Amino acid sequence: MFLNRIRPFAIAAVLGLGSFLGVVQFAPLPVEAAGALPACRFDDVTTEHSSPADWQITVLDTIYRVPKSYVPSGLVSTSNAGLNGGASIRNFVIPDLRAMAKAARNANAGLRVVSAYRSYSSQARLYQSEVQRYGEKIAKHSVARPGHSEHQLGTTIDFGSAKSSGGVSQQFAKTAAGRWMKANAWKYGWIMSYPSGKTSETCYYSEPWHYRYVGRDLAAKVHDSGLTLRQYLWYHFQ
């Protein structure tokens, strides 16, 4: 992979020193420098950037995973961002999450947290439940297998409308909260991982509620590129 060919001497130039929060300022690599995006398949390959310190550039999909032992540090309640509690997120996410939640409320598009950090074992239970309900063929595309979930990074949230209750739903895309998030979440560092009509690129069915925090700088670059997050991370950091 491309990044292996420039390590260790040039990696600092690519990633920069970052802030005290660990947010990296990126100098994107040309798309032509990277290998082709892998076609969707189901495998269990440990992702190249498998440390919690690599939270911004870790590629997780149906192929690549983090180890069972991956547990991010600094998990705090989402209530610290002025949202409902009962879920955890990494502490450096809180300032931008709080700012986004406030902006959404001011736009009459209030948010709630349906799910955030999930451990390997909790993801395994969720996946098995999906298999029992819908069968493995559908479950593999609708719920990530344990180790493959972005929720294990501690920087991903499934959102719902503050005016609704219950679990995640495709109807979120039609709510004021869902429309606001699609248009504005990137400004606060959040990217929708699995947009509609992009299953061949993301390997998962559309999830208009699923947003991963990558920081404002990287989120702006992903948004402006027109690529899915999986594509952008693969082309620039793998």
C-alpha positions in Angstrom: 0.0 0.0 0.0 1.2 3.5 -0.8 1.6 4.7 2.8 4.0 1.8 3.5 6.2 3.0 0.7 6.7 6.4 2.3 7.1 5.3 5.9 8.7 6.1 8.2 10.6 9.2 6.9 7.8 10.9 5.0 4.8 10.0 7.2 5.3 13.1 9.4 5.0 15.3 6.3 1.8 13.6 5.3 0.1 13.7 8.7 1.6 16.7 10.3 1.9 17.2 14.1 -1.8 17.9 14.8 -3.2 19.8 17.8 -3.2 18.7 21.4 -6.4 16.9 20.7 -4.8 14.7 18.1 -6.6 16.3 15.2 -4.4 16.0 12.2 -3.9 18.7 9.5 -3.8 16.8 6.2 -1.9 17.2 3.0 -3.9 14.9 0.8 -2.1 12.6 -1.6 -3.1 12.5 -5.2 -5.7 9.8 -6.0 -3.5 8.4 -8.7 -0.9 7.5 -6.1 -3.1 4.9 -4.4 -4.2 1.5 -5.5 -7.7 0.8 -6.8 -10.4 0.7 -4.2 -11.0 -2.9 -3.3 -14.2 -4.4 -4.6 -16.7 -5.2 -1.8 -16.2 -8.6 -0.3 -16.4 -10.2 3.1 -13.0 -10.8 4.7 -11.2 -10.3 8.0 -8.0 -8.4 7.3 -6.6 -6.2 10.1 -6.7 -2.6 8.8 -3.4 -0.8 8.4 -4.1 2.0 10.8 -5.4 -0.1 13.7 -4.4 2.1 16.6 -6.9 4.3 18.5 -4.5 7.2 17.7 -5.3 6.7 14.0 -9.0 7.3 14.5 -9.3 9.8 11.6 -7.8 7.6 8.9 -8.7 4.0 10.0 -10.5 2.2 7.1 -13.2 -0.1 8.3 -15.5 -1.9 5.9 -16.6 -5.5 5.0 -12.9 -6.4 4.4 -10.9 -4.5 7.0 -11.3 -4.7 10.8 -9.7 -3.6 14.0 -8.7 -6.2 16.7 -11.1 -7.5 19.3 -8.8 -5.7 21.9 -9.4 -2.3 20.3 -10.8 0.0 23.0 -10.6 3.8 22.5 -9.5 6.0 25.4 -11.3 8.9 26.9 -14.9 7.8 26.5 -17.4 10.2 28.0 -21.2 10.5 27.9 -22.8 12.2 25.0 -24.7 14.3 27.6 -21.5 16.4 27.8 -22.5 17.8 24.4 -26.0 18.7 25.5 -27.5 15.6 24.0 -29.2 12.7 25.7 -27.0 10.4 27.7 -26.8 6.6 27.7 -24.1 6.6 25.0 -20.4 7.2 25.0 -18.0 9.1 22.6 -14.4 10.0 22.7 -13.9 13.2 24.7 -12.2 15.2 22.0 -15.3 14.9 19.9 -17.5 16.8 22.4 -16.7 20.4 21.4 -17.7 19.9 17.8 -20.6 17.6 18.7 -21.9 20.3 21.2 -21.6 23.0 18.5 -23.4 20.9 16.0 -26.2 19.9 18.3 -26.7 23.6 19.2 -26.8 24.7 15.6 -29.3 21.9 14.8 -31.6 23.0 17.6 -31.4 26.6 16.5 -32.5 25.4 13.0 -35.5 23.6 14.6 -33.8 20.3 13.6 -32.9 19.0 17.0 -30.9 15.7 17.3 -30.8 12.8 19.7 -28.3 10.0 20.0 -29.5 6.5 19.2 -26.2 4.7 19.5 -22.5 5.7 19.7 -19.5 3.7 20.9 -20.0 0.0 20.7 -17.5 -2.6 21.9 -16.5 -5.7 19.9 -18.7 -7.8 22.1 -21.8 -5.5 21.8 -21.4 -5.4 18.1 -21.2 -9.2 18.0 -24.5 -9.4 19.8 -26.1 -6.8 17.5 -24.9 -8.6 14.4 -26.1 -12.0 15.6 -29.5 -10.5 16.4 -29.7 -9.1 12.8 -28.8 -12.5 11.4 -31.5 -14.2 13.4 -34.1 -11.6 12.2 -33.2 -11.3 8.5 -30.7 -14.0 7.6 -26.9 -13.6 7.1 -27.2 -12.5 3.4 -29.0 -9.3 4.4 -27.4 -8.9 7.8 -23.9 -8.7 6.4 -24.8 -5.6 4.4 -27.0 -3.9 7.1 -24.9 -4.4 10.2 -21.1 -4.5 10.4 -19.6 -7.7 11.7 -17.7 -7.4 15.0 -14.4 -5.6 14.5 -15.6 -4.0 11.3 -17.9 -1.4 12.8 -17.0 2.3 12.9 -18.8 2.4 16.2 -15.9 0.6 17.8 -13.7 3.6 17.0 -15.6 5.7 19.6 -16.0 8.5 17.0 -19.3 7.4 15.4 -22.9 8.2 16.2 -26.2 7.0 14.9 -28.5 10.0 15.1 -32.2 10.4 15.3 -34.6 13.4 15.4 -35.2 14.9 18.8 -38.9 14.8 17.9 -38.9 11.0 17.5 -38.1 7.9 19.6 -36.9 4.4 19.1 -34.1 3.0 17.0 -32.6 4.1 13.7 -34.9 4.5 10.6 -34.6 5.3 7.0 -37.3 7.9 7.8 -34.6 10.0 9.5 -33.5 11.2 6.0 -37.0 12.9 5.6 -37.0 14.6 8.9 -35.8 18.2 9.5 -32.9 16.8 11.6 -31.9 14.3 8.8 -32.0 17.0 6.1 -30.1 19.4 8.2 -27.4 16.8 9.0 -27.0 15.9 5.4 -26.4 19.5 4.5 -24.4 20.7 7.5 -22.8 17.9 9.5 -19.5 18.1 7.5 -19.1 21.7 8.7 -18.7 20.3 12.3 -16.4 17.4 11.3 -19.0 14.7 10.7 -19.4 12.6 7.5 -22.2 10.3 6.6 -20.4 7.0 6.0 -23.1 5.2 4.0 -25.0 7.6 1.7 -27.8 6.6 -0.5 -26.9 5.1 -3.9 -23.3 4.3 -2.9 -23.5 0.7 -1.8 -20.9 -0.4 -4.4 -18.4 2.1 -2.9 -19.3 1.7 0.8 -20.3 -2.0 0.8 -23.2 -1.3 3.1 -26.8 -0.3 2.6 -27.7 3.3 3.0 -27.7 4.6 6.5 -28.7 8.3 6.6 -28.4 8.3 10.4 -24.7 7.0 10.6 -22.1 9.8 10.9 -18.4 9.4 11.7 -16.4 12.3 13.2 -13.1 12.9 11.4 -12.5 16.6 12.4 -13.4 19.7 10.5 -10.4 19.9 8.3 -10.7 16.4 6.9 -14.5 16.5 6.8 -14.3 19.5 4.5 -11.9 17.8 2.2 -14.1 14.7 2.0 -17.2 16.8 1.4 -15.5 18.8 -1.4 -14.1 15.7 -3.1 -17.5 14.2 -3.7 -16.1 10.8 -2.6 -17.5 8.6 0.0 -15.5 8.4 3.2 -14.3 4.9 2.4 -13.0 6.1 -1.0 -11.3 9.2 0.4 -9.5 7.4 3.2 -8.4 4.6 0.8 -7.1 6.8 -1.9 -5.3 9.2 0.4 -4.1 7.2 3.4 -3.8 3.5 2.5 
